[in-house]
Amino acid sequence: MKNIIFGVIGNMGPEADTLFQHIVINEEISKGVLKDQDHMGMVVVKNPDIPDRSEAINEGGTDPVPEILASVKLLERNNVQFAVMTCNTAHFFRERVQEQTDVYLVDMLKATTDLIKANNPKAVVGVLCTTGTYNSGIYDTYLKQADIKFFKPDQETQERDVHSAIYGEKTGKKTPSGLDIRAPHGIKSGTLEQNVPLLAEVIQKLKDQGVNTIVLGCTELPLVRNLLENSFTDMSFIDPMEAVAARVVSLYKRAQDKYSENSAKNLGSSLTVHQLDTDDKAVEYIAAKASKAQ
């Protein structure tokens, strides 16, 4: 097994982390990887016991942090140095998880806003996401910090069109604990084409407000990206999983090079996982962590 090991905290939802692995592979190939042996060392944890993140934020559902942390602890036991949660909404809980592990959790939302800022500083962004992400305001925070102008659907449109497209519409019934029961017709349930008109209506409204860039801020939404792009050929669509995959592949390659160059040494580092505010620091931390585990 390679000395540098990357982790995926998956099953949020089940198809998202599978798609993410394909994105990572394609990113590696685009950077010149040709052989099986040249790809990254990777551990994927699919934990079906992680509670729904949107329900936790919107409706007082079960806190997902303990089960996310259980996935991370499995990564720790396998000497993983850094990882990604393949769920936008889960990033609302990212800091709480990071406080309890020395596995560096690469920030998918930060990678997304950095990509937008680098590619088009004058972008006007519209965010499509779950209502959990919407209500948490996490994308608002990142976009404001990056000084990127953005718009969101109004609350009624968010529930009726966006969240229902992802999860299915409300049935009017509730679970014994008071959570909404939804029809099994959302993208999460594998219903793709039928939900595109709902999302297209929202995108058109955002376009009318001057939006030229759409963030697909739920990891199920890239499953219908091609269909949306066919309807909005002049709109730029950003997949946060692509943004973070590019960062992960870059960090991995640089950390592997640093480790290899210093293989005879113990790469000490005074950095803690809470100080990794640049890629250079992250590379140093990952390589030193790998060196310590040898």
C-alpha positions as CSV (number, residue, x, y, z in Angstrom):
1,M,0.0,0.0,0.0
2,K,1.2,3.5,-0.7
3,N,2.5,5.6,2.1
4,I,0.1,8.5,1.4
5,I,-3.5,7.3,1.8
6,F,-6.6,9.4,1.1
7,G,-10.0,8.7,2.5
8,V,-13.6,9.1,1.4
9,I,-16.3,9.5,4.0
10,G,-19.2,8.2,1.9
11,N,-22.8,7.0,1.7
12,M,-24.1,10.5,1.9
13,G,-25.8,9.6,-0.5
14,P,-24.7,6.3,-1.8
15,E,-24.3,7.3,-5.5
16,A,-22.4,10.5,-4.7
17,D,-19.2,8.9,-3.4
18,T,-19.2,6.4,-6.3
19,L,-19.4,9.4,-8.7
20,F,-16.7,11.1,-6.7
21,Q,-14.3,8.2,-7.2
22,H,-14.9,8.4,-11.0
23,I,-14.2,12.1,-10.9
24,V,-10.9,11.5,-8.9
25,I,-9.8,8.9,-11.4
26,N,-10.5,11.2,-14.4
27,E,-8.6,14.0,-12.6
28,E,-5.6,11.7,-12.1
29,I,-5.7,10.6,-15.7
30,S,-5.8,14.2,-16.8
31,K,-2.6,14.8,-14.8
32,G,-0.8,12.0,-16.6
33,V,-1.6,8.9,-14.5
34,L,-1.5,5.9,-16.9
35,K,-1.0,2.7,-14.9
36,D,-3.0,1.0,-12.1
37,Q,0.0,1.4,-9.8
38,D,0.2,5.2,-10.3
39,H,-3.2,6.0,-8.8
40,M,-3.7,7.2,-5.3
41,G,-4.0,4.9,-2.3
42,M,-7.6,5.3,-1.2
43,V,-9.8,4.0,1.6
44,V,-13.6,4.5,1.1
45,V,-16.0,4.1,4.0
46,K,-19.6,3.6,3.2
47,N,-21.5,4.0,6.5
48,P,-25.2,3.6,6.1
49,D,-25.8,4.6,9.7
50,I,-25.0,8.2,9.2
51,P,-28.4,10.0,9.8
52,D,-29.8,12.5,7.2
53,R,-28.0,15.8,7.5
54,S,-30.9,17.9,6.2
55,E,-33.3,16.4,8.7
56,A,-30.8,17.1,11.5
57,I,-30.6,20.8,10.5
58,N,-34.3,21.4,9.5
59,E,-36.3,19.2,11.7
60,G,-34.3,18.3,14.8
61,G,-33.4,14.9,13.5
62,T,-30.6,12.7,14.8
63,D,-27.1,14.4,15.0
64,P,-25.0,12.9,12.3
65,V,-21.6,13.8,13.9
66,P,-21.2,10.6,16.0
67,E,-21.6,8.3,12.9
68,I,-19.5,10.6,10.7
69,L,-16.8,10.4,13.4
70,A,-17.1,6.6,13.4
71,S,-16.2,6.6,9.7
72,V,-13.3,8.9,10.4
73,K,-12.0,6.6,13.2
74,L,-12.0,3.7,10.8
75,L,-9.8,5.9,8.5
76,E,-7.5,6.7,11.4
77,R,-7.0,3.0,12.0
78,N,-6.0,2.6,8.4
79,N,-3.4,5.3,8.5
80,V,-5.3,7.7,6.3
81,Q,-3.8,11.2,6.4
82,F,-6.5,13.2,4.7
83,A,-10.1,12.8,3.6
84,V,-13.2,14.3,2.1
85,M,-16.9,14.1,3.1
86,T,-18.7,13.7,-0.2
87,C,-21.8,15.7,1.0
88,N,-22.3,19.5,0.9
89,T,-24.7,19.5,3.8
90,A,-22.3,17.5,6.0
91,H,-19.9,20.4,5.8
92,F,-22.2,22.2,8.3
93,F,-20.8,19.7,10.8
94,R,-17.2,19.7,9.4
95,E,-15.6,21.8,12.2
96,R,-17.2,19.6,14.9
97,V,-15.8,16.5,13.3
98,Q,-12.4,18.0,12.6
99,E,-12.1,19.0,16.3
100,Q,-12.1,15.2,17.1
101,T,-9.6,13.8,14.6
102,D,-6.1,14.4,13.2
103,V,-7.2,13.2,9.7
104,Y,-7.3,16.4,7.7
105,L,-10.8,17.0,6.2
106,V,-10.4,18.8,3.0
107,D,-13.0,21.5,2.7
108,M,-15.2,20.9,-0.4
109,L,-17.0,24.2,-0.1
110,K,-13.8,26.2,0.2
111,A,-12.4,24.3,-2.9
112,T,-15.6,25.3,-4.7
113,T,-15.4,29.1,-4.0
114,D,-11.7,29.1,-4.7
115,L,-12.3,27.6,-8.1
116,I,-15.1,30.1,-8.9
117,K,-12.9,33.0,-7.8
118,A,-9.9,31.7,-9.9
119,N,-11.9,31.0,-13.0
120,N,-14.3,34.0,-13.0
121,P,-13.9,36.7,-10.3
122,K,-16.9,38.4,-11.7
123,A,-19.2,35.4,-11.6
124,V,-22.7,35.8,-10.3
125,V,-23.6,32.6,-8.6
126,G,-26.8,30.8,-8.0
127,V,-26.8,27.9,-5.4
128,L,-28.9,24.8,-5.8
129,C,-28.8,22.7,-2.6
130,T,-30.8,20.8,0.0
131,T,-32.9,22.8,2.4
132,G,-30.5,21.8,5.1
133,T,-27.6,23.5,3.3
134,Y,-30.0,26.4,2.5
135,N,-31.1,26.9,6.1
136,S,-27.6,26.5,7.5
137,G,-26.3,29.4,5.4
138,I,-22.9,27.7,4.9
139,Y,-22.6,28.5,1.2
140,D,-23.6,32.1,2.0
141,T,-20.7,32.3,4.4
142,Y,-18.1,30.9,2.0
143,L,-19.4,33.0,-0.9
144,K,-19.4,36.2,1.2
145,Q,-15.8,35.5,2.4
146,A,-14.7,35.1,-1.2
147,D,-16.6,38.3,-2.2
148,I,-18.7,36.5,-4.8
149,K,-22.1,37.9,-5.6
150,F,-24.8,35.2,-5.3
151,F,-28.5,34.6,-5.3
152,K,-30.6,31.8,-3.7
153,P,-34.2,30.8,-4.5
154,D,-36.9,32.1,-2.2
155,Q,-37.9,29.7,0.6
156,E,-41.1,28.6,-1.1
157,T,-39.3,27.8,-4.3
158,Q,-36.5,26.1,-2.4
159,E,-38.9,23.6,-0.8
160,R,-41.3,23.1,-3.6
161,D,-38.8,22.8,-6.5
162,V,-35.3,22.2,-5.3
163,H,-35.5,20.1,-2.2
164,S,-38.5,18.2,-3.6
165,A,-36.4,17.4,-6.7
166,I,-33.7,16.0,-4.5
167,Y,-35.7,14.2,-1.9
168,G,-39.2,13.9,-3.3
169,E,-42.2,16.0,-2.4
170,K,-43.8,16.0,1.0
171,T,-46.7,13.5,1.4
172,G,-48.3,15.4,4.3
173,K,-47.5,12.5,6.6
174,K,-44.9,12.4,9.4
175,T,-42.9,9.8,11.2
176,P,-43.6,9.0,14.9
177,S,-40.8,11.4,15.7
178,G,-42.3,14.2,13.7
179,L,-40.1,14.2,10.5
180,D,-41.7,14.7,7.1
181,I,-42.4,11.6,5.0
182,R,-41.6,12.2,1.4
183,A,-42.6,10.5,-1.8
184,P,-39.8,8.2,-3.2
185,H,-39.5,10.2,-6.4
186,G,-36.5,12.4,-5.8
187,I,-33.1,12.2,-7.4
188,K,-31.8,10.5,-4.2
189,S,-34.2,7.7,-5.0
190,G,-32.9,7.4,-8.6
191,T,-35.6,9.5,-10.3
192,L,-33.6,11.7,-12.6
193,E,-35.2,13.1,-15.8
194,Q,-38.6,13.7,-14.2
195,N,-37.1,16.2,-11.7
196,V,-35.1,18.2,-14.3
197,P,-38.1,20.5,-15.1
198,L,-38.4,21.6,-11.4
199,L,-34.7,22.5,-11.3
200,A,-34.8,24.2,-14.8
201,E,-37.6,26.5,-13.6
202,V,-35.5,27.6,-10.6
203,I,-32.4,28.1,-12.8
204,Q,-34.4,30.2,-15.2
205,K,-35.5,32.5,-12.3
206,L,-31.9,32.8,-11.1
207,K,-30.7,33.5,-14.7
208,D,-33.3,36.3,-14.9
209,Q,-31.6,37.8,-11.8
210,G,-28.3,37.9,-13.6
211,V,-26.8,34.6,-12.5
212,N,-24.3,33.1,-14.9
213,T,-22.9,30.3,-12.7
214,I,-24.8,27.6,-10.9
215,V,-23.3,25.7,-8.0
216,L,-24.7,22.1,-7.9
217,G,-24.5,22.3,-4.1
218,C,-25.9,18.8,-3.4
219,T,-23.9,15.8,-4.4
220,E,-26.9,14.2,-6.1
221,L,-27.4,17.1,-8.5
222,P,-24.4,16.3,-10.8
223,L,-26.4,13.2,-11.7
224,V,-28.6,15.5,-13.8
225,R,-25.9,18.0,-14.8
226,N,-25.8,17.0,-18.5
227,L,-29.6,17.4,-18.8
228,L,-29.4,20.9,-17.2
229,E,-26.5,21.9,-19.4
230,N,-28.5,20.9,-22.5
231,S,-31.2,23.4,-21.5
232,F,-28.8,26.2,-20.4
233,T,-25.9,26.2,-22.8
234,D,-24.8,29.7,-21.7
235,M,-24.7,28.9,-18.0
236,S,-21.6,27.6,-16.2
237,F,-22.3,24.7,-13.9
238,I,-19.9,24.0,-11.0
239,D,-19.7,20.6,-9.4
240,P,-18.1,20.9,-5.9
241,M,-16.9,17.3,-6.1
242,E,-14.9,18.2,-9.2
243,A,-13.5,21.2,-7.4
244,V,-12.4,19.2,-4.3
245,A,-11.2,16.3,-6.5
246,A,-8.7,18.6,-8.2
247,R,-7.5,19.9,-4.9
248,V,-7.2,16.3,-3.5
249,V,-5.2,15.0,-6.5
250,S,-2.8,18.0,-6.2
251,L,-2.3,17.6,-2.5
252,Y,-1.7,13.9,-2.9
253,K,0.9,14.3,-5.6
254,R,2.7,17.0,-3.8
255,A,2.7,15.1,-0.5
256,Q,3.8,11.9,-2.2
257,D,6.7,13.8,-3.8
258,K,7.7,15.4,-0.5
259,Y,7.6,12.1,1.2
260,S,9.6,10.3,-1.5
261,E,12.3,13.1,-1.5
262,N,12.7,12.7,2.3
263,S,12.1,8.9,2.6
264,A,15.2,8.4,4.7
265,K,14.2,11.1,7.2
266,N,11.5,11.4,9.8
267,L,9.5,14.4,8.4
268,G,8.7,16.2,11.5
269,S,6.2,19.1,11.5
270,S,5.0,21.4,14.2
271,L,1.7,22.0,12.4
272,T,-1.6,20.8,13.8
273,V,-4.6,19.8,11.8
274,H,-6.2,23.1,12.8
275,Q,-3.5,25.2,11.2
276,L,-3.8,24.0,7.6
277,D,-5.0,27.3,6.0
278,T,-2.9,26.9,2.8
279,D,-2.2,24.0,0.5
280,D,1.5,24.2,1.3
281,K,0.8,23.6,5.0
282,A,-1.5,20.8,4.2
283,V,1.1,19.1,2.0
284,E,3.7,19.4,4.9
285,Y,1.2,18.0,7.4
286,I,0.1,15.0,5.2
287,A,3.7,14.0,4.3
288,A,4.9,14.3,8.0
289,K,1.9,12.2,9.1
290,A,2.8,9.5,6.6
291,S,6.4,9.6,7.7
292,K,5.4,9.2,11.3
293,A,3.3,6.1,10.5
294,Q,6.1,4.2,8.7
